[in-house]
Amino acid sequence: MTTLLPTPGLAPEDATTYAEWFACLADPTRVRLLHTVAIHPGEITVGALTEAVGVSQSTCSHHLRKLADVGFVRLRKEGTATLVSVNAACCTGLPHAADAVMGTIVTRPCCPVDLPSDVTVRALAEDDWADVRRVYGEGIATGNATFETETPSRRVLESKWLPDHRWVAVIDGEVAGWAALAPVSTRECYSGVAENSVYVGEGFRGRGVGKALLHRQVTAADEGGLWTLQTGIFPENRASIALHHSAGFRTVGVRERIAQHHGVWRDTVMLERRKSP
């Protein structure tokens, strides 16, 4: 299976491909078989699958052929046994197909366009820290912005964020939001990989502040030699996911029950963006 990115309006050939994928998964036995193969480390025999799912070998073989026809699984003969493995491409292809149909992604651009004219983005200055922490606190209050439950101190933020990648958005002289990058590792091989954060103040949401901040962030990252930006977003925060898709981020996958937030296990959607060629 190849990962197809949709064109605006969903091209007919993409719609046909996605329909074939979804039609293949319309049978619950087929879904259970694919799930069993996907979570099994390495290859699994048809015999083991029949026992795991509780179907006859002929039924199992029939459904596996259907799954193989659209590229969800790979079949390999070894002697008299048939070994089954998941096609790793479907792990990203299926989420992309669902996002495409729901209209949350388009062909990945360099960065957001149609920037608001009343938003100015500049480097974070010494006098901005109080406003940055205020906006951070307003994001925490939504319950869907971060695992943090208290606003970090300036000292913590300064030690974490890359000095040349701290930005604030200003409207009518007031800090309306901020964006920052933090290194993901101290290892040299990951020196060009950073995790992004974008926060918009409560009174400025829906005005393109996040778009303006992300535009500055990704263009500065490209110019600054960073080759990958990544982020984790709560799946409930669909506005942020859509914003990042508009800036060239792609959905890598979902990290299920990755951490607790106020005593509740939460998932995060993992997204990444490679430097524009």
Phi, psi and omega in degrees: 000135174258151178273115182258131177260133187283154170266161180307133181088356180061100182301146182305320181293325176292317179300321179296316180297313181297321179298321178296318179298310183293323179296322179298328183266013180283349180261125183297327178295321179295320179297317180295321178296314180299318179298316181296319178293318185295324184270354180276132178289117180079208183273157178223144182280158177298322179300317179294325179292320180298322179290319183294321185265339178080041177233167179287162181294323180294320178295317180299314181297321179300311182290325178295323177297321178297317179294323180289327182299325180263359174094011179287325180229163174242139179246136181221130179274137174221100187067234178267355183264149173251123180259138185240136175220155180280145173278112186302333181297332182288342179293332174257331181296317181295312177301321178295320180297316179297317179296322180296314181296323181278358174078020183268352176225155173227178177306130191294121177271182175290316184193171181300150178240181180054055182287145180293140184282341184263007180250125176252130178248128180220171178294145178297130181253169183304322184280358186269348191299321180297318179291322178299315180291327176298312180296321177301314180297324178293327175292317178302321183296337180289335182081358182230022182252329188196160173282345178299142176247348175225148182292124179297154179287163176301319181300318179295315182294318179298322181287338185266323188274145175293129186302324184270008184226048176239122187229149172233147174256137184235134173233123180052041176080000182249137178292119184257346181179174179212161175218146181208159176239143177233138178296145180271344184200157174269355180287140184300324183295340179254020185295339180259016181245129182221155177258133185259155173223138177223124181232139179238135181298151185304320184276003185236009182287146181084011182246012178084012181296314179299321179297316180295319179295316182293325176301311180295320183297311185286324179291321178293324178295317178299315181290333183272005175088007175281136184252343177218131170248140178224161179201156174240128186231137175301136181300336178290339182271067186293332179297318180291321178298314179297320178299315181292324175300323181293342180259014176093004175284146175241151177284122178272320180169187180244128175265104188280134176047050187285331180196164179264143178230112186054041176081004181244131177291132182236149173268159168227146174268125181267125178234153176215157179225125175271150179303138179296138181293000000 
